[in-house]
Amino acid sequence: MSKAIQLALLAVFLVPLAGASSDCPVMLISGAGDQDAISLTFRNTGKLPIRRLEFNCRRVNARADKARRNHCYEPNVSFLPRTEYTLQYGYPDGKGPVLVSLKSVMFSDGRTWKPSRRDPCRTLKIVPPRVK
């Protein structure tokens, strides 16, 4: 078999694999704020259950070096594929608009996935209700 044919076959088999791993395994669907907390609705779009999930939660307009990140972390869970879930977390640094993004996912097989510039995930801005 010639080298050109070997390379073509290799490309045919590896290109689909590379594309499959570039999708964010967690789809952030919506977020809402109430008087005491934010709620975050997401879907596990991966093929395996999620065992651990961590989000970046920070106040909008907070300086990066001064912003305290809220503990938006689920250390021991079983989020099944193709299922929607809603979680609640307290406001970081007091009540105000919050940016939420995926930080890391650990699957049931022990693999960890983190977003990158090449493989980004959606970010949500959650705004608390106005007091009347």
N, C-alpha and C positions, 0 to 999 in steps of 0.2 A: 504494500500500500504506500503510495507516495506521501511525502510530507504535507503537501497541499491538501490532500484528502483528509489526512489525520487532523490537521488544524481546523478544517471546515467542520468535521464531525465533533471535535472538541468544543468549538464555538456553539454549535447547535445544542449541545447538552448543557453547557455552562451558562449561557445567556439567560435561559428561563430561571435557573437557580438564583442567579444574581438579582433578577427582578423580584423574585418572590421574597427575598429577605429585606427588601428596601421599604416595605410597607410598615407603617406604625401599627403595632399590635393592639393599641388602645385608642378608640375613637371617642374623643370628648364630645358629647352630644349637647349638653346644656348645663348652665349653672344659674343659681339664684341666691340672693341674699335675703335674710330675714333680720329680725332685731338682734339675734345673738350669734348667728352662724351663717356659713355659706353651705349650700348643697351643690353637689357635683354629680351629674348623670353621665355615665360612660358605657361603652360596650367593649367587650373583649372580642376583637376581630381576628385574633390568632387562632391557631389550631389546637393549642394545648391550654389546660386550665392555668390560671395565674395563681402563684403561691404567695408572692409578695409584690406590693405596688407602692410606688412613691411618687408624689407630685411636688413641684416647686410651687409654693403659694407665697406671694409677696404683695405688699401694698403697691398700688399704682403710684407713680411719682416719687417713690422712696429711692433715695440714693443707693446705688448698688453696694457700696461699702458700709452703709449704715442700716440697710434693710435687714430685719430679722425675718428669717423664713419660718413660717408656721409649720407645725408638725403634721403635715398631710401625708400620712404614712399608714399603710396597712400591712403589718409584719407577718401575719399568719392567717391567710385566707384561701378560699377556693372559688375564684371567679371563673365560671365555665365559659367556653367559647360561644359566640353568637348570642350572648345574654346581656341585657341591660341591668345596670346596678346604679344605685344612688347612695352617695356617702355624704356625711356632714362633718365640717371642721369649723373651729372657732376662727374669728378674724385675727390675722397677724397684726401686731402693733396697733390694736384698736380698730374700731369700725371704719370702713371706707372701701372704695373700689379695690378689688383684688385681681391680680393676674395669676392664672393657674395653667401650668404646663406639665407634661409628663417628664419625670426625672429618670425613673428606671422601672423595669418589670422583670421579675424572676418567674420563670415558668415552672411547672410541676416537674420537669426533667432536670432542673437545676441551672439551666441556661439563663443568663441575664442579658437583657436588651436595653440599650440606652439610645435616645435620639441623638442625631448628629446633624451637621449642615447638609450632608448628603441624604440623610433619612430623617427629615423633620416630622414633628407631630403638631397638631392643632393646639393653639393657645386660646383660652377663654378669659374674657374680662367679666367679672361678676360685680355688679353694682348693688349695694344695699338699698332697701326702699327708703324713700324720703319720709321724714317725720312730719306729720301735718299739725 
